[in-house]
Amino acid sequence: MSLLGNSARRIRADELQVNEAAYPDWVSGAECLPVAGSRVFCTAGLAEVVKILGKTGDGSRLLELRLEGINQPFFVAASNIRVAPAE
């Protein structure tokens, strides 16, 4: 048995980066930090910002997000989300 496991179950690196083409007019969270309650786009889809926490290794802020219909929040670097442009 391989120590690496089943390669079909591995997450590809491109699956961990937000798809900028999905919302091309939205900006990176590193450029425009959202506030609690804001709607953002992440790798898992549209989410709501619950809290803004400390800084990550790339210098952007750590965000706690919650997806629609899923009660358990998760954490993401602001540099890996997209924020709607200011009106």
C-alpha positions in Angstrom: 0.0 0.0 0.0 1.3 3.4 -1.0 1.9 6.0 1.7 0.6 8.7 -0.6 -2.9 7.2 -0.7 -5.3 7.3 -3.6 -4.3 10.1 -5.9 -8.0 10.5 -7.0 -8.7 11.9 -3.5 -6.0 14.5 -3.5 -6.9 18.2 -3.8 -5.2 19.9 -6.7 -3.5 23.2 -6.0 -5.7 25.1 -8.5 -8.8 24.0 -6.4 -7.4 26.0 -3.5 -7.2 29.3 -5.4 -10.3 31.4 -6.0 -11.5 31.5 -9.6 -11.0 35.2 -10.5 -12.8 34.7 -13.9 -16.1 33.9 -12.1 -16.4 37.5 -10.9 -14.0 39.5 -13.1 -15.2 42.9 -11.8 -14.7 41.9 -8.2 -11.4 42.8 -6.5 -9.1 40.8 -4.2 -9.8 40.9 -0.5 -6.2 42.0 0.0 -6.9 45.1 -2.0 -10.3 45.9 -0.5 -10.8 44.4 3.0 -14.5 43.4 3.5 -16.3 44.1 6.8 -18.3 41.6 8.9 -21.5 40.8 7.2 -20.2 41.4 3.7 -20.8 38.9 0.9 -17.6 37.5 -0.7 -16.7 34.9 -3.3 -14.3 32.1 -2.2 -13.2 28.8 -3.6 -16.4 27.2 -2.2 -18.7 29.8 -3.6 -20.5 32.9 -2.1 -20.1 33.3 1.6 -20.6 35.8 4.4 -17.8 37.3 6.5 -18.3 36.4 10.1 -15.2 37.9 11.7 -11.9 39.6 10.6 -9.0 38.2 12.6 -5.2 38.5 12.5 -2.8 38.5 9.6 -1.7 35.6 7.5 1.7 34.7 6.2 1.2 36.7 3.0 0.3 39.8 4.9 -3.5 39.8 4.2 -6.1 39.4 7.0 -7.5 36.1 8.2 -11.3 35.9 7.7 -13.9 33.7 9.2 -16.5 32.9 6.6 -19.8 31.0 6.5 -21.3 29.5 3.4 -25.1 29.6 2.8 -26.8 26.6 4.3 -23.7 25.4 6.2 -23.5 26.5 9.8 -19.9 25.6 10.4 -17.6 28.5 9.6 -14.2 28.2 8.1 -11.1 30.4 7.7 -9.5 31.9 4.6 -6.9 34.5 3.8 -8.3 37.7 2.5 -6.0 37.5 -0.5 -7.9 34.4 -1.6 -11.3 35.9 -1.9 -13.1 38.3 -4.2 -15.0 41.3 -2.9 -17.8 43.1 -4.8 -16.7 46.5 -6.1 -17.8 49.6 -4.2 -21.0 51.1 -5.5 
